[in-house]
Amino acid sequence: MTSSGDVYSFGILLLEVMTRKKPTSDIFNEGLSLHKLASMALPDHVTDVIDVNILNIYYEDENFMQNKEANAKIIEECLVTTIKIGVSCSDDFPPHRMNMKKVVQELHHILGSLQNI
């Protein structure tokens, strides 16, 4: 048990929540993993792997609709950053994993961006 292992677990959990896919799913075979799926989606195809329910939360909000185009860009940037965090934390090579202090900073930044919508 190491803190690096905890970071890895956090990254996988974050990717599970964001994609609504389990790392043990049948779709992950022949070298494909949740980490690889998310990594391959970065940065331009993140919305293809994100759980659609996450997007629906915002698209149904009245405040979102007032400035739809700008808000959609902010949300997409936040989704990309969130997936990057999950991918970084679940890197196979422990020294390459994101430091949890940096994770917290990034998550606070995402929260601030979403609160401004």
CORQUI-V175922 format. One line per field, one symbol per residue. phi: phi as a letter, one per 40 degrees, with the letter a starting at -180 (. if undefined). burial: I if it has 9 or more other ideal C-beta (glycine too) atoms within 8 Angstrom, else O. A space follows every 50 residues. Layout:
phi = ???
burial = ???
This chain:
phi = .bcccccdccccccccccbfbcccdcccafgcbddcdcccccccbcccbc ddccccdcccccccccadcccccccccccccccdcccccbdccdcccccc ccdcccccccdcccccc
burial = OOOOOIIIOIIIOIIIOIIOIOIOOOOIOOOOOIIIIIOOIIOOOIOOII OOOIIOOIOOIOOIOOOOOOIOOIIIIIIIIIIIIIIIIIIOOIOOIIOI OOIOOIIOIIOOIIOOI
